[in-house]
Amino acid sequence: VPEPVEKDKETVTLVFTDMDEYMWANEAVTYLADKGIISGMGDGTFAPASGLTREEFSTIMVKTQKLSTEGKSSKFSDIPAQRWSYPYVSAVYEEGLMVGVGDDMFGATSKITRNEFAVIMKRLIDLYDVELVVNSNTKEYDDAESIPEWARESIMFMKGTGLMLGSTGNTFNGSEVVSRAYACDILYAVLNAVNYDKEV
């Protein structure tokens, strides 16, 4: 049963019991849980600080876009057809939302990094017929030299829209693992930006 808590003289409902220190993401987590896009750990907790593996995030993308997993296929060596995530990975791969990490690998159990997350969010936005305002004078991150070429355009786009910013000041820290709470917060912002409730 959701437990009401006091926050700034307002009563806020916690869907998961361990969100007290992550109230900044509670609205996003609650929305996504209500949509059936994300779920908890089965014991009433959400584990907001934990990272998401690439195969776990593939399920979130499938549920976000209500993608069919029927008849989908992929040929990643670390995602055999009998693996639980095979239909989800195959669906997001065919949709173009997620690709492999090289050497015929999907990187199934690798945790999603900020670099990867920015790219996936940009691809998600591109699926919608919306024109977002992008600040053309967006300053590069101080650690721009460490941002891989394949992620640079997406990262700067996300910064220009204000949907995903640096993790510390003007530093992007792209190799950092994205927490479950942060992933929900950014995904929620993206879905609002593309008018998700009207489109899906």
Salt bridges, closest charged atoms under 4 A:
GLU55 OE2 - ARG83 NH2 2.77
GLU94 OE1 - LYS72 NZ 3.77
GLU116 OE2 - ARG54 NH1 3.37
ASP126 OD2 - LYS122 NZ 3.01
GLU149 OE1 - ARG152 NE 3.56
ASP197 OD1 - LYS35 NZ 2.99
